[in-house]
Amino acid sequence: MQKMYRKQGRIILHVDCNSFFASCEIARDPSLKEKAVVVAGDPKERKGIVLAANYIAKRRFGIYTTMPLWEAKKKCPSLVVLKPDFSLYRETSSKVFQFLRRISPLLEPASIDEGYLDITECDSLGSPLEIAEYIQQGLLQTLHIPVSIGIAPNKFLAKMASEMKKPLGITVLRKRDVPNILWPLPVKEMHGVGDKTAKKLNTIGIFTIGELAKAEEERLQQLLGINGIRLKERANGIDDRPVDPEAGEKWKSIGNSTTLPYNVTEERILLDVLRELAQSVSERMKRKRVVSSTVQIMIRYSNFQTITRSKTWENPFQEAEEIFQYAAYLLKKHWNGNPVRLLGIAALDVFDKKAAMKQLDLFHYEEEAKREALWKTMEQLRQKFGEDIIRRGANLFQQD
């Protein structure tokens, strides 16, 4: 295998922690090891959802992520339900990546629970399979975290390989294996193809990865733009992206500030300015597809004294309203009442929304689930009395 990989170029591992949130909880409390365990946003909330489940819960009871918690409890009355502990998950994630960096400095974290490792120059540590086995056993013994590992000549194939055997699987996927192993799979199972993209591809008769691999480039570009060409390359096992250790560092913070036209002492005006700044920061975060857990504000007084204050919240954010609320909290807590000349907001330590912490989107899903009855009632009223029967107070204020 080593000779074969040397001829083809890179040797890349994709290391994926299995049921990460649940695994962290079990590592902290080994008595849970033989029990069905889920992590849920609020165990007392009937409309809460399952955010992560261990493999006993998944395979023995059919419990899956995003399942309503009441349904999960119905399937398994003895289910152990735990609230998420993000400080624990971040700490464990950091230790996992520290372990991987001992193997190779070419490590690219892709999310809190997965990363790419380039071991092309790690001959002295053994064959790719031996290195993967060492990593798997090492993480299991030292941190009690199970991982699945894909071994391949590029990142895309390594990612696809790591998904094939869970938990505690190690899979080798060569480029020559692509026609036999990947092409028969539904296109929606391909990394990089979401539900919306899969449905678009279905409309032009592409249902398998093999059909995508053989599709006309012009038609794909008309349908999906440049991403269509990129997906066809991936479907053929082509991916030239290097493992980039600095990929997660490219956007450390996103912020905006403004100098006020005059020195301001009215809190209402300062809050209006913060709201505009929050909107700007949110739009930039969305364009760059990143989220953050930390908001910082900067206050410069009329005498040019400048202070910065920040706070980290438990769940990542991206929406303008959340950024504004956090910034307003910091302003009210730290503004001394003196005239303000400049205000600024920054989202610190931003990370990729799609790749980093995939499971966090579920918290926003749960928040929406709590409001589901309200949304349904509003929709029924609109259908009966017209779209303008219920409007946001902010919209009415702006109209006035």
C-alpha positions in Angstrom: 0.0 0.0 0.0 2.9 2.4 0.8 4.5 1.9 -2.6 1.1 2.5 -4.3 0.5 5.7 -2.4 4.0 7.0 -3.1 3.4 6.7 -6.9 0.1 8.6 -6.6 1.4 11.4 -4.5 -0.3 12.4 -1.2 -1.5 10.2 1.6 -4.4 11.9 3.5 -6.3 10.7 6.5 -9.8 12.0 7.4 -10.3 11.5 11.1 -13.9 11.6 12.2 -15.0 11.3 15.9 -18.0 9.0 16.2 -21.1 10.5 17.9 -18.8 13.1 19.3 -21.1 14.9 21.8 -22.3 11.6 23.3 -18.8 10.1 23.2 -17.5 13.1 25.3 -20.2 12.5 27.9 -19.5 8.8 28.1 -15.7 9.5 28.4 -16.5 11.7 31.3 -18.8 9.1 32.9 -17.8 5.6 31.9 -20.9 4.2 33.7 -22.9 5.3 30.6 -20.9 3.1 28.2 -23.5 0.3 28.0 -26.5 2.6 28.1 -28.5 4.4 25.4 -27.3 8.0 25.6 -28.5 11.2 23.8 -27.5 14.8 24.1 -30.6 17.1 23.9 -31.0 20.9 24.1 -33.4 20.8 27.1 -34.4 17.4 28.5 -37.4 19.1 30.2 -38.7 20.6 27.0 -41.3 18.4 25.3 -40.4 20.0 21.9 -36.7 19.4 22.4 -34.8 17.4 19.8 -32.0 14.9 19.9 -28.7 16.6 19.1 -26.5 13.6 19.3 -27.0 9.9 20.1 -24.5 7.1 20.8 -24.6 3.9 18.7 -26.6 1.9 21.3 -29.3 4.5 21.0 -29.0 4.6 17.2 -28.8 0.9 16.4 -30.7 -0.8 19.2 -33.6 1.7 19.5 -33.6 3.5 16.1 -33.0 6.9 17.7 -31.5 9.5 15.3 -30.3 13.1 15.4 -33.2 15.7 15.1 -35.7 13.1 16.4 -38.2 14.8 18.8 -37.1 13.9 22.4 -40.5 12.6 23.4 -40.4 10.1 20.5 -36.9 9.0 21.5 -38.1 8.4 25.1 -41.0 6.5 23.8 -38.6 4.2 21.8 -36.3 3.8 24.9 -37.9 4.5 28.3 -34.5 4.0 30.0 -32.8 6.6 27.7 -30.2 8.7 29.4 -30.7 12.4 28.3 -28.0 14.9 28.9 -27.8 18.7 28.4 -25.0 19.8 26.1 -21.7 20.9 27.7 -19.9 22.9 25.1 -16.9 23.6 27.3 -16.3 19.9 27.6 -16.7 19.4 23.8 -14.3 22.2 23.0 -11.7 20.9 25.5 -11.9 17.4 24.2 -11.7 18.6 20.6 -8.5 20.5 21.4 -7.0 17.4 22.9 -7.9 15.3 19.9 -6.2 17.8 17.5 -3.2 18.0 19.8 -2.8 14.2 19.5 -3.1 14.4 15.7 -0.4 17.1 15.5 2.0 14.7 17.1 1.7 12.6 14.0 2.0 15.4 11.4 2.0 19.2 11.5 -0.1 19.1 8.3 -3.4 19.1 10.1 -6.6 20.9 8.9 -9.4 20.9 11.4 -12.7 20.7 9.5 -15.0 21.0 12.4 -15.1 20.4 16.2 -15.0 16.6 15.6 -13.2 16.0 12.3 -10.0 16.9 10.5 -7.7 16.1 7.6 -4.1 14.9 8.3 -1.4 14.7 5.5 0.9 11.8 6.4 2.8 11.7 3.1 6.1 12.4 4.8 5.5 10.1 7.8 7.2 7.0 6.4 9.2 6.5 9.6 6.0 5.9 11.6 4.9 3.0 9.5 2.5 2.3 6.6 -0.7 4.4 6.2 -2.8 1.6 7.7 -0.4 1.3 10.7 -0.5 5.0 11.3 -4.4 5.0 11.2 -4.5 2.1 13.6 -2.1 3.9 16.0 -4.3 7.0 15.9 -7.5 5.1 16.4 -6.2 3.1 19.4 -4.3 6.1 20.8 -7.4 8.3 20.9 -9.5 5.5 22.3 -7.0 4.7 25.1 -6.0 8.2 26.1 -9.2 10.2 25.6 -11.8 7.4 25.3 -13.0 8.9 22.0 -13.8 6.5 19.1 -12.9 7.6 15.6 -13.4 6.4 12.1 -10.6 7.1 9.6 -10.5 7.3 5.8 -7.2 6.8 4.0 -7.0 8.2 0.4 -4.8 10.2 -2.0 -7.0 13.3 -1.6 -9.3 15.0 0.9 -12.6 14.2 -0.9 -11.9 10.5 -1.1 -10.6 10.4 2.5 -13.8 12.1 3.7 -16.0 9.6 1.7 -13.9 6.7 3.1 -14.3 7.7 6.7 -18.1 7.6 6.4 -18.1 4.0 5.2 -17.4 2.2 8.5 -18.7 3.6 11.8 -17.9 3.4 14.6 -14.2 2.6 14.8 -13.7 1.9 11.1 -10.7 2.3 8.9 -11.3 2.4 5.2 -8.9 2.7 2.3 -10.3 4.3 -0.9 -8.1 4.5 -3.9 -8.8 6.5 -7.0 -9.1 3.3 -9.0 -11.9 2.1 -6.6 -14.2 5.1 -7.4 -16.2 3.5 -10.3 -16.9 0.3 -8.3 -17.4 1.8 -4.8 -18.7 5.4 -5.3 -20.5 5.5 -8.6 -23.4 3.2 -7.6 -24.2 5.4 -4.6 -27.1 7.9 -4.7 -25.8 11.4 -5.5 -27.2 12.8 -2.2 -24.7 10.6 -0.3 -21.8 12.4 -1.9 -19.8 14.8 0.3 -20.6 18.4 -0.8 -24.0 17.6 -2.2 -26.8 18.7 0.1 -30.6 18.1 -0.3 -31.2 21.1 -2.5 -28.3 20.3 -4.8 -29.4 16.7 -5.0 -32.9 17.7 -6.0 -31.6 20.0 -8.7 -29.4 17.2 -10.1 -32.4 14.9 -10.0 -34.3 17.3 -12.3 -31.7 16.7 -15.1 -31.7 12.9 -14.6 -28.7 12.6 -12.3 -29.5 10.2 -9.4 -26.1 8.5 -8.8 -22.6 9.6 -8.3 -21.7 7.7 -11.5 -24.2 9.7 -13.5 -22.7 12.9 -12.1 -19.2 11.8 -13.0 -20.3 11.3 -16.6 -22.6 14.3 -17.0 -22.0 17.1 -19.5 -20.0 20.0 -18.0 -22.0 22.7 -19.8 -25.3 21.4 -18.4 -23.9 21.2 -14.9 -22.5 24.7 -15.1 -25.9 26.0 -16.3 -27.5 24.3 -13.3 -25.0 24.9 -10.5 -22.4 27.3 -11.8 -18.7 26.6 -11.1 -19.8 24.3 -8.3 -21.2 21.9 -10.9 -17.8 21.5 -12.5 -16.2 21.0 -9.1 -18.7 18.3 -8.1 -18.1 16.4 -11.4 -14.4 16.4 -10.6 -15.0 15.1 -7.1 -17.3 12.4 -8.5 -14.4 11.3 -10.6 -12.1 11.2 -7.6 -10.3 14.4 -8.5 -9.4 16.8 -5.7 -6.2 18.8 -5.7 -6.8 20.8 -2.5 -3.9 20.5 -0.1 -4.3 20.0 3.7 -4.1 23.6 4.9 -3.2 24.0 8.6 -4.1 27.7 8.4 -7.6 27.2 6.8 -9.4 27.8 10.1 -7.3 30.8 10.9 -8.1 32.9 7.7 -11.0 34.7 9.4 -10.1 35.3 13.0 -12.5 38.1 13.5 -15.1 40.2 11.6 -16.0 43.6 12.9 -17.2 47.1 12.0 -17.0 50.4 13.8 -18.2 54.0 13.1 -17.2 57.4 14.3 -20.3 59.3 15.5 -21.1 62.7 13.9 -21.2 64.2 17.4 -20.4 63.1 21.0 -23.4 61.0 22.1 -24.7 60.5 25.7 -28.2 59.1 24.9 -28.3 55.3 25.3 -31.2 55.0 22.7 -29.0 56.5 20.0 -26.0 54.3 20.9 -28.3 51.2 20.7 -29.5 52.3 17.3 -25.9 52.6 16.1 -25.1 49.2 17.6 -28.1 47.7 15.7 -26.7 49.0 12.4 -23.2 47.7 13.2 -24.6 44.3 14.1 -26.5 44.1 10.8 -23.2 44.9 8.9 -21.2 42.3 10.9 -24.0 39.7 10.4 -24.0 40.3 6.6 -20.3 39.9 6.3 -20.3 36.7 8.5 -23.0 35.3 6.2 -21.0 36.1 3.1 -18.0 34.4 4.5 -20.2 31.6 5.9 -18.8 31.8 9.4 -20.2 31.8 12.9 -18.8 32.9 16.3 -19.4 32.5 20.0 -17.7 35.7 21.1 -18.8 39.3 20.7 -16.6 42.3 21.4 -17.5 45.9 21.6 -15.2 49.0 21.4 -16.2 52.2 23.0 -14.1 55.4 22.4 -15.0 58.3 24.6 -14.8 62.0 23.6 -11.4 62.3 25.4 -10.2 59.4 23.1 -10.0 56.9 25.9 -10.8 53.6 24.3 -12.0 50.4 26.0 -12.8 46.9 24.5 -15.0 44.4 26.3 -16.0 40.9 25.1 -18.0 37.9 26.3 -18.3 34.3 25.0 -21.7 32.7 24.8 -22.5 29.0 24.8 -24.0 28.7 21.3 -22.5 30.1 18.0 -24.4 32.9 16.4 -24.5 34.7 13.0 -27.9 36.5 13.0 -27.9 40.3 13.4 -30.4 40.3 16.2 -28.3 37.9 18.3 -25.2 40.0 17.7 -27.1 43.2 18.6 -28.5 41.7 21.8 -25.0 40.5 23.0 -23.5 43.9 22.1 -26.2 45.8 23.9 -25.6 43.7 27.0 -21.9 44.6 26.9 -22.7 48.3 26.3 -25.1 48.6 29.2 -22.7 46.7 31.5 -19.5 48.6 30.6 -20.4 52.1 29.3 -19.7 54.7 32.1 -22.2 57.3 30.8 -19.5 59.7 29.4 -19.9 61.0 25.8 -19.1 58.5 23.2 -17.2 59.4 20.0 -16.9 55.9 18.4 -18.6 52.5 18.6 -17.5 49.2 17.2 -18.6 45.5 17.2 -16.5 42.5 16.3 -17.3 38.8 16.2 -14.1 37.1 17.5 -12.6 33.7 16.7 -15.0 33.0 13.9 -15.2 29.6 12.3 -16.7 28.0 9.2 -20.4 27.5 9.7 -20.8 24.5 7.4 -17.7 22.6 8.3 -17.1 23.6 11.9 -19.5 22.2 14.4 -22.0 20.7 12.0 -24.3 19.7 14.9 -24.7 23.2 16.2 -27.3 24.1 13.6 -29.6 21.7 15.5 -29.7 24.2 18.3 -31.2 26.8 16.0 -33.6 24.1 14.7 -34.7 23.4 18.3 -35.3 27.1 18.9 -37.5 27.2 15.8 -39.3 24.0 17.1 -40.3 25.8 20.3 -41.9 28.5 18.2 -43.5 26.1 15.8 -47.0 26.5 17.3 -46.7 30.3 17.0 -45.6 30.2 13.4 -48.5 27.9 12.5 -51.1 30.2 14.2 -49.6 33.2 12.4 -49.7 31.4 9.0 -53.4 30.4 9.6 -54.3 34.0 10.4 -52.5 35.3 7.2 -54.3 32.7 5.1 -57.7 33.7 6.5 -57.3 37.5 6.7 -54.4 38.4 4.4 -50.7 38.9 4.6 -50.9 42.2 6.4 -53.0 41.0 9.3 -49.8 40.3 11.4 -46.6 42.4 10.9 -43.4 42.9 12.9 -43.5 45.9 15.2 -40.1 47.0 13.9 -41.6 47.2 10.3 -44.5 49.4 11.6 -42.1 51.7 13.4 -40.0 52.1 10.3 -43.1 52.9 8.2 -44.2 55.5 10.7 
